[in-house]
Amino acid sequence: MDINFSNVRVTEDILEANCITHSGTFHADEIFATLILSLINKDIVVYRTNEVDDKMRQTKCIIYDVGRGELDHHQKGGNGTRENGIMYAACGLVWKKYHEDVFAKLGIDKKDWDYLYSQIDKNLIQFIDANDNGLTPDIGVDYKYVTIASIVASFNPRWDEDMALSNERFLIAMDICRKVLENEVLSQISKLKAKDKVEDAIENSYNHILILEEYMPWQDFVLSSQSDKAKDLWYAIYPSKRGGYALHCVNVKQGSFENRKSLPLAWAGLENKELQEVTGVDNARFCHTARFLATTDTYEAALKLAKLAVNNRGE
């Protein structure tokens, strides 16, 4: 599938514009909001200003991240909060309002819209909103925490440059982010193709073990599945991209690094002969120190390790 973004330009003439956002320092928030709009409009012409008057509000322009309106979040109390506590910024507000238009334009089956909306919101949009609302966590390090938001911010004119460069840099930042949004949308569409295959594998699973005949995204589908069998899965076996097979733990929840049941402590960090001696499984190759992954040369070896892990009563 190809994603065709519309042409985007910035104008100094309000009469040419069909979109209005704030001027001055730009952020990932309105950059990505503009990109979302560019997926559905033939031509996007942006007028950047910090003063939105009634005359502008009466035009057909889409006004976002400025003006205290439907698609702004700077009014007192903000403009809505997700169930997980992440407040909406302009990017999320634009995504929420226009995502159906985006999916219709891309020819996505309507039954998949809710899933794609929530996945893209969770994997990209929410961080942008959280950052713009000052909700990103302090990770306690003394180096710069580089994010998509900080990369966008770095394209603003530097202190010793002419601020008139702002519109030009706005478009440069947009070109960088265009690929990020395109990749996220295409990745989620691709991922969706695996959903039914994973659900079938869940129904055929046994003894806490999910078996996949090919490499595919599976973890999110296991965690979001309504099947009772999915809630009872501890491990997945699948062909590894590096060759051989992988035995991977199921996480406790999405975004967590905690396993429902970790691989045995005695395996941690072992490779080849050492791992084979401890497990008694030929063709065992590696177990990660964090005990969420083991690899083998063959499917049979992966299945043997999985069964050992299931029956392990220690750590």
Secondary structure, DSSP 4 states (H G I P E B T S, - for coil): ----PPEEEEES-GGG-SEEE--SS--HHHHHHHHHHHTTSSEEEEEE-S---HHHHTSS-EEBSSTTSTB---STT-S-B-TTSPBP-HHHHHHHHHHHHHHHHHT--GGGHHHHHHHHIIIIIHHHHHHHTT-PPP---SS----HHHHHHTTSPPTTS-GGGHHHHHHHHHHHHHHHHHHHHHHHHHHHTTHHHHHHHHHT-BTTEEE-SS----HHHHHH---TTGGG--EEEEE-TTSSEEEEEPBSSTT---BSSPPPGGGTT-BHHHHHHHH--TTEEEE-TTSSEEEESSHHHHHHHHHHHHH----
